[in-house]
Amino acid sequence: MTAERAINFNPGPAALPLPVLEQAREELLNFKGTGLSILETSHRSKAFESLMLETENLMKDLMGIPDGYRVLFLQGGASLQFAQVPMNFLPAGKTADYIVTGGFAEKACKDAMQVGRVHLAATTKDGGHRRIPRQEELRFSPSPAYVHITTNNTIVGTQWHYIPATPGCPLVADMSSDILSRPLDVAAFGLIYAGAQKNMGPSGVTAVIISEEMLARVPQGLPSMLRYDLQAKNNSLYNTPPTFGLYTINLVLKWMADQGGLIALEELNGRKAGRLYRVLDRYPDFYRGHAEEDSRSLMNITFRLPSEELEALFLAEAGKENMTGLKGHRSVGGIRASIYNAMPEEGCRALAAFMEGFYRKKG
């Protein structure tokens, strides 16, 4: 890590790989020999259309996406998907099942209720969203249109470590904060969506992985920009996309492949998270982790200290050590370390050492 760059624990927009930033800097004035910056390049040009196709194929290769699926790159963030999913797949007279495990899952559920009938198949709200429900706790409605989950809960630091079985209907997942962090059986999902700004690129792009079966169910009466099938037919180029964001995602995906793909990244992410969780477990009366052990996220490590005064001091002292983005979400407070793929292992090593030293001084 270079001395002038901060150790970035921000939850999103989050850290990008340094080699990607360096390559973007080098290529900024001349995109693929066009004599134009990517910032000036038409989305209708052959060069950019080629970039879009390459980026979709990179996603398919990295994630092992089977035939019969499309990768779309849309706008509006994951938050627009909260409404777009039910508008496309929750027809009148049907019910969508939601499993609520955190703040963003709650928002997705609330927006779906504005569109149609929603059944709460499970919620962990009463326990402060400290865990992921077990399969036997899920109570589905009869013949739901789809089941929705949020695979990683950025605010509270919990993560699904299994894919829930659903009652013969599509599984829809918001994977904004753990997409591309581990191998995954994409065929178990009908639709996956993710804001790019946490684990795969800059803000302004939302990736959607959707089955051809789901695309065939899109109603014709929706506004054009909200129709998944129309976006797929136009290869995500129905309107002007965020061109620089897509270019950067392309570079990030190539960087991931160079790291050894998702198997290697999962191993790396496990080591990074394990280093921080070991400190929490060593001093449980001082560093009080939010998530229950079997539900811990490998992307967002959340914890409290004995007092808000100590938390403020922790953040101030960490800032002096060039660490940024550690303040917990305003709804839960405390400390949150977001350690997506681009966080180098030495960054987690530095934070763990700081936590040890802070405990020795204040514990």
N, C-alpha and C positions, 0 to 999 in steps of 0.2 A: 504494500500500500504506500502511495506517495505521501510525503509529509504534509503537503498543502491541502490534501483532500480530507474532509471529515469522515468519520466512521458513521455511516448513515443508517440509523435504525427506524427511519420514518415508515409508517404503515402504507403510504400511498398518497401521492406519487412517491415511489420508493427508489432505492438504489438501482442503478443500471451498471452492467459490467463495464469496467474501465476500458478494456479493449474495444468495446462497441462505441463508446464515446469518442475514443481516439480515432477510430475508422471514420465515424460520421464527420468528425472535424476535418480529416484529410480529404474526404470526398465532397465536402459541402459545396464547393464551387463548380464541381464537374461530375454530374451523375452519369455513370456508365458511358463516358465519352461523348455525351450529347452537347457539351459546352454550356449546359445549364445546370444550375443548382437543383436538387430535388425539390426545393421550395418553390422553384419556378416552373417545374415540369408539369405538363398537362396530364391529367388522369386519363385522357383519351389517347395518349401517345403509345406506340408499340413498346417502348422501353418500360413504361409504367405498367401496362397490362401484363407484360412478362414478369415484372416484379410481383404483381398480385398473384399470378398463377404459381410462381415459385414459392411464395410465402404460404399459400394454401397447402402445397405439396410438402413443404417442410413440416408444417403442423401435422399432417397425416403421417409422415414418416416417424417423427419423434414420438407421437402418441399411439402409434399403431392403429390409426383409425381405419376401420374396415371399409370395404366397398359398400355403397349404399348410403354414404354420409357426405354432406357438404360442410365446408368451413366458410363462414361468412365473416366479414369485417364491417361492423356497423358503428353508428354513433349514438350518443345519448347516455353512455355509461351503462353499467349493470342496472342502475336504478330505472331506466326506461324499460328494461326487460321485465321488471316487476309487473308492469301493466301489459306489455306486448305479448308475453306468454299467454295469459288468460284471454286476451282479446283474440288471439289466434286459435286457442285450443280449449276454451271453456264455453261451449255453446249453451244456449238456453235449455233448461231442464236437466243439465248435468251438474256434477259436483267435482271440484278439485280438492285434493287432500294436501294439506301443508303440515310439515313437521318443523316446529319453531324452536330453534336452538340458540338464538341470539338476536341482536338488534336489527341486522339486515334481513334476517329471516322473518322477523316481525313486520318489517316494512313491506316485504314481498307479499306476505299474507294479507296485510291491510289493503294493498292496492288491488289484489285479486278480488277482494270482497266488493270493490267498487264495480267490478265487471260481472260477477256472477256468484253462484253459491259455493261456499268454501266450508270444508270440514277440517277441524283441527285434529289430525291423527295422533299428535303428541306435542307436548311443550315442556320445556325445562325451566320456564320462567319462575315458578315458585321457588326453585332452588338457586335462583340467581344465575341460571345458565352455566352451571359449573360442570356439566357433563353432557354426553350424547346418549339419548335413550337406547335401550337394547331392543333388538328385533321383537321380542315377545311383549314389549310395552306398546308397540304401535297398534293403533286401533283405526283401521281403514273403513271408509264408507263403502256401501255396496256399489260396485262398478264405477270407481272414480274415473274422470277423464284423464287425469294424470296425478302423480305424486311429486311434490316439490320439496327439495332439501337444500340446505346451504352447507357445502362440504367442509368449509373452514370458517370459523367465526372470529373475524379479525379483532373485534372489540374485547371479547372475553377470553380468547385464546384456547378454544376447543376445536376439535377436528374429528370428522367421521373416519374411523379406521376399518369400517366395513361398508359394503354396498347393501342397503336394505332391499329385501325382497318385497315386491309390490304385487297387488292382486290382479295380475294380468293387464296392467295398464302401463303407459310410458313413465319412466322416471326422469324428472327434470331437475337439473342441479345448477345452482349458482356456485361456480368454482373460482370466483374472482381472486381469492388470495392463496389458492394452492394449486391452480392449474399448472401443469408442466413441472411439478416438483417431485413427482413419483410416477411409476407406471400405473396404468389404470385400464380396466376393461371398458372401453368406450361403448361396446355393443350392449352393455347393461343399461344404457341411457338412451332416451329418445331425443333429448336436447340438453346441451351443456352451454352455459354462457359465462363470460368472465370479462370484467373490465381489465384492460391491459396493464394499468398503472401500478400494479402490485408485483407481478411476477413475470411479465413477459414484454414490457415495453413502457412507453410514455402514456400519459393520460390522453383521452380523446378517441380511443379505439375500443370497441367491444367485440370480442371474438364469440361467435356462435357456432357450435358444432351440432348439426341437426340431421336426423335421418330422412331419407327420401320418403319414408312412410309418413312421417310428421308433415313434411312439405305438402304431401297430397291432401292433407286435412285442412289446409289454410282456407278460410272462407273468402269468397270473392268480394264481399262488400266492404272490406276494410280500406282505410286510406292507403295509398300506394306505399308510403314510406314505412308502414307498419306491417307489410306483408312479407313474410319470410320467403315465400315462393318467388315473388317478384325480385327480391334481392338476389336470390340464388340464380334465377334466370339471367340476370345481368352481371353475374360474377362480382357482386358487391360494388358495382360501378353504376348503379341506377342514378345516383347523384354524385357530386364531387366528394370523395372520401378524404379523410385526414392523411394526406399523402406523406408528409414527413413522419408521422407516427407509424404508418405502415412500413415505410423504409426502415425505421429503427427496429420494429418488431422482426423484420427479415434478418437484420444483423444479429439480434438477440437469439433467434432460433438457430442460426448458424453457430453462434457461440456455444449454445447448449449442446449441439451435436459434437462440437470440438471437445467438450468436457467429458464426453463418453455417453451422452444421452441420459434418459430419465433414470436408468438403473444407477448410474454413477452419481447423478444429482441426488437421488434419494439417500444413498449412502452418505454423501457429504452433508445433506440437511440433517440426517440423524445424528451425525457426529457433532454438528454445530449446536443443535438443540440439546443434546445430551450433556454437553459441557455446561450449559446454563442451568438445566434442571438439576444437575448434581449439586450445584451451589444451593439452590432452593431446598433440596432435600437434606443438605448438611446443616442448615440453619433454619429449620421450619418455624421457629418462634420469632424469627427476625424477618426473613423473606417468606411471606405467606403466599404461595401460589394460588391462583384463582381456580384453575381447572383441576378436576379430579384426575388422578394419575392415568387411568385408562382412556381418558378423553383429551389428553394434552396435545396441543397443536405443535407441529414441527416448524410452523411459520411465524407464530406470534406467541411469545412467552410473556405472560402477564402475572404480576404479583404486587402485593402491598407491603409496606414497611409498618412498624408499630405506630407511627404517627404521621400526619400530613407534614409536620415540620421536618421530620427526617426524610420524607419523600422529596420535599423541596430542596433540601440540602444535597440529597443524592443526585438530583438532576443538575444542580449547580456545579457540584464537584465533577460529575461526568462530563459536563460541558467544558471544563478546564482541561480535560483529557481528550478533547476533540471528538467527543461522542455526541451525536445529535439525534433528535426524534424519539427520545425514550419516554416522554410523558404519556401516561395512559389516556384513553379516550375520556372525554369530559363526563360521560354518563357513568363511568365506574371508577375513575381516578387511578391513582397508583402509578405503576411503571409498566411499560410495554416495550419489549424488544422485538421488532419485526426483522426476521432473518431469512428473507426470500433467497432465491437461487443466487442472486448477484452479491449477497453479503459474503465477503471472503471469510474463510475459516479463522484467519488471524483476528478479524473483527470480533468474533465471539470469544476468542481466547483473551483478547484485551478486556472485554466486558466482564468475563468471569473473574479475571485477576482483579479488576477494579472492585467488583462485588465482594471478593474476599477481603481486600484491604479496607473497604468501607465497614464491613462487619467488625474487623479487628479494632477499628477506631471508635465505632458507635454502638456495637452490639453488646 
